[in-house]
Amino acid sequence: MKTDIIIQGSCVDKLASLPDNSVDLVFADPPYNLQLTGNLTRPDQSRVNAVTDDWDKFDSFAAYDQLSETWLKNCRRVLKHDGALWVIGSYHNIFRLGRTMQDLGYWILNDIVWRKSNPMPNFRGRRFTNAHETLIWAAKSETSKYTFNYDAMKALNDGVQMRSDWYMPICTGSERLKNKSGQKAHPTQKPENLLARVILSSTKRGDVILDPFFGTGTTGAVARRLGRHYIGIEQNKDYVKMATKRIAAVQPIVDDEILTTAEKRAQPRVPFGALVEGGWLAAGDTLFDKAKQVRARVCADGSLLTDNKQKGSIHGLGAALQNQPSCNGWQYWHVSRNGRDVSIDSLRDEYRKSMKKN
């Protein structure tokens, strides 16, 4: 299957031509069905450049639901078994899309709230300022072994677990594409930072990403920069031209070390005893928790022993001492090295690096 292309035409017609089980991820930014009935104006009576294009107009909810079911069904067909889909929308459409996704067999993983740091104000003062959009992240099915780059997201969030509320601005400034009249080319162009987080969190380098509502090509531009492949479907020929030019100007990142964050869960398993056998720890060494309230000595068999004779594995003993059902002993236990307290997880990293050299 050919990738890194933009297919001009209706998403329904063109999706039908793609082979089964052929893409790793779908990112979809479908029509919102805003149901606008008149012009939106500011207090000074100037007109707001809102979404008034024909592609966002539907005769009824039933017509919108029929389109949604068709493209969602086709996207699920072309997704690989372990693939996933992201769909973004507002309160006008996201709940209808979510129900359709569940009816079709998608397995919802998260809903993400994109909190806009610079939202458009509510000019009429009759409602709350609409300051967010919602993304639904779903696997193809309940049994899909979807990609989630947990450690990459944690690194992006200063070493803390990434939450389901993302705070970032809407697309503005030089990133916002303009038409010949100097107006914004597409009313709902998404910021590249948003797509970068989606792609970095749920794909691997070389994966194929399908965007059935390609617009001006944000998905393709970010995919190219991050070493992924893309397939875009877009019916508006002017958008296709803009997207083609935009993507061609992107310089891909080719250094795999820059693109990839090693996921700890995917790394080879290392028994704690291997650190003792390999000399990273010695029998008799003292381990302690971060607060230094608990201490235990390393036994020759790789178990730990406290002063009051409690004995167990790094995980089991750590859980017992905290009166918790489980414990990640690699992060709980620390050891003194060269005047510094370090987690034994860092010793495990050193062990893995040494194994690669050998």
PyMOL commands that set and color helices and strands:
alter all, ss='L'
color gray80, all
select helices_A, chain A and resi 11-15+54-56+61-78+94-104+150-156+173-175+192-202+218-225+237-248+256-259+264-266+272-278+314-322+329-332+344-357
alter helices_A, ss='H'
color red, helices_A
select strands_A, chain A and resi 5-8+23-28+79-89+107-116+132-139+165-168+208-211+229-234+286-288+295-298+304-305+311-312+334-337+340-343
alter strands_A, ss='S'
color yellow, strands_A
deselect
rebuild
show_as cartoon
